[in-house]
């Protein structure tokens, strides 16, 4: 199902800008934009509304989880490269 872009409704573009700055160097702006759009869609599907505050909290949590997973994959890859795999 297609998601609306960040700039389609007032308030969501600012969320994307804040999160892009917060996660700069960790996630590409496109990733942040997709997370904001997915959070808005999910919030609307579950609660029937998608307040900017809720969307920002959901998107931030998704981005944090993605960063944690990426860091763990990198850590595991470096262990394997060094011959330290279990």
QUIDA-V433335 format. One record per residue. N is the residue number from 1. SS is DSSP state (A for helix, B for strand, O for the rest). BURIAL is 1 if it has 9 or more other C-alpha atoms within 8 Angstrom, else 0. Layout:
{{N,SS,BURIAL} {N,SS,BURIAL}}
This chain:
{{1,O,0} {2,O,0} {3,O,0} {4,O,0} {5,O,0} {6,A,1} {7,A,0} {8,A,0} {9,O,0} {10,O,0} {11,O,0} {12,A,1} {13,A,1} {14,A,0} {15,A,1} {16,A,1} {17,A,0} {18,A,0} {19,A,1} {20,A,1} {21,A,0} {22,A,0} {23,O,1} {24,O,1} {25,O,0} {26,O,0} {27,O,1} {28,O,1} {29,A,0} {30,A,0} {31,A,0} {32,A,1} {33,A,1} {34,A,1} {35,A,1} {36,A,1} {37,A,1} {38,A,1} {39,A,1} {40,A,1} {41,A,1} {42,A,0} {43,A,1} {44,A,1} {45,A,0} {46,A,0} {47,A,0} {48,O,0} {49,O,0} {50,O,1} {51,O,0} {52,A,1} {53,A,0} {54,A,1} {55,A,1} {56,A,1} {57,A,0} {58,A,1} {59,A,1} {60,A,1} {61,A,0} {62,A,1} {63,A,1} {64,A,0} {65,A,0} {66,A,0} {67,A,1} {68,A,0} {69,A,0} {70,A,0} {71,A,0} {72,A,0} {73,A,0} {74,A,0} {75,A,0} {76,A,1} {77,A,0} {78,A,0} {79,A,1} {80,A,1} {81,A,0} {82,O,0} {83,O,0} {84,O,0} {85,O,0} {86,O,0}}
